[in-house]
Amino acid sequence: MKTILPWIVAACATVSAPGCVITSGGSDGDEDGASDDAAEDVGEDEPDLDTVLIECRGDVDVEQTTQIVADFDQSIHEMVACGGLTVQLCSAIVTGVIDAISQGTNDATPDAWTYDGEGTYETDSAMAAMTVRFYQSEDTSFGSQGDLLTENLFLASTYLVGARVDVDFDPQNPLSTSASLYFDALGPYGELLGLGANPQSPINVDLGTWDQLSRALGNISFDADIKLDDTQMQTTIRYDVVTERMRANALIDGSPLIFDLQQADAARGDLDQDLLVQDWGIDFVNGSPGALDGEIEFTVEGGPLDYAGVLVYDNSTWGTPELSCL
């Protein structure tokens, strides 16, 4: 018999998660907001521990022996913030770079991200580290589909050197307003703007032109690697996941960010317990705020009681645990 544990979700909702924390700007993986949402999801139902693992628990302290599940869910919650940071980074590719070009500025790197100079973008904290790389989605004059893009993608000069916009505005006839995009030279990745291999300055631009440039940059593909080494209460949690490669505009348009598990485990030393992941199938779903969708199946072995469980994420920021006797 499986037993849903609303008290675990309620306990998680009161704790702020460390790790992939969005400092400002971009898609908001707001921890306070996520906690509020979780609290609303749980409602005011009192926990009913009388039915938890009743078929096998004997005189075991149920709250203590299942705390490792709550701690694991607390760390999985980091995926919401990491997914939001990925949306932030992709948004800067699709719209931030175009804004920088149109406004005559150069650097559109979003907050919380750093570039290593060799094609990797990083953000981290004391508990979690995340790296993202971008790739060509199509053959170009400078490379082939699937090649790692090693130039800094958030600098306007990577595409157009000395870009500036000249607007010809006639106050007597506003509908005749026109704009021209001037540049001194084509940058190393100028072709990614969708203007061909050798565009000439100036380029006549309107709103449709800016949209065209954004869509072209959105075709750039990316993948990410998330590593977490966390301690919650008495539990140590570690996991390493990678995302399936996808195009930046697909994530922004609502396609899920699929997490593929490389390794995951949790251990509680004082009870000599180990949480072992049996099946991992969760995705990040972009929204306001973002959420997780899917399930993680696991067993808890050692300590007072062995049992099996599933954490169910139904477009939610926290999992709903279902436990059953082994």
Secondary structure, 3 states (H helix, E strand, C coil): CCEECHHHHHHHHCCCCCCCCCCCCCCCCCHHHHHHHHHHHHCCCCCCHHHCCCCCCCCCCHHHHCHHHHHHHHHHCHHHHHHHHHHHHHHHHHHHHHHHHHHCCCECCCCCCEECCCCEEEEECCCEEEEEEEECCCCECCECCCCECCCCCCEHHHCEECCEEEEECCCCCHHHCEEEEECCEECCCHHHHCCCCCCCCCEEECHHHHHHHHHHHCCCEEEEEEEEEEEECCEEEEEEEEECCEEHHHHHCCCCEEEEEEEEEEEEHHHCEEEEEEEEEEEEECCCCCEEEEEEEEEEEECCCCEEEEEEEEEECCCEEEEEEC
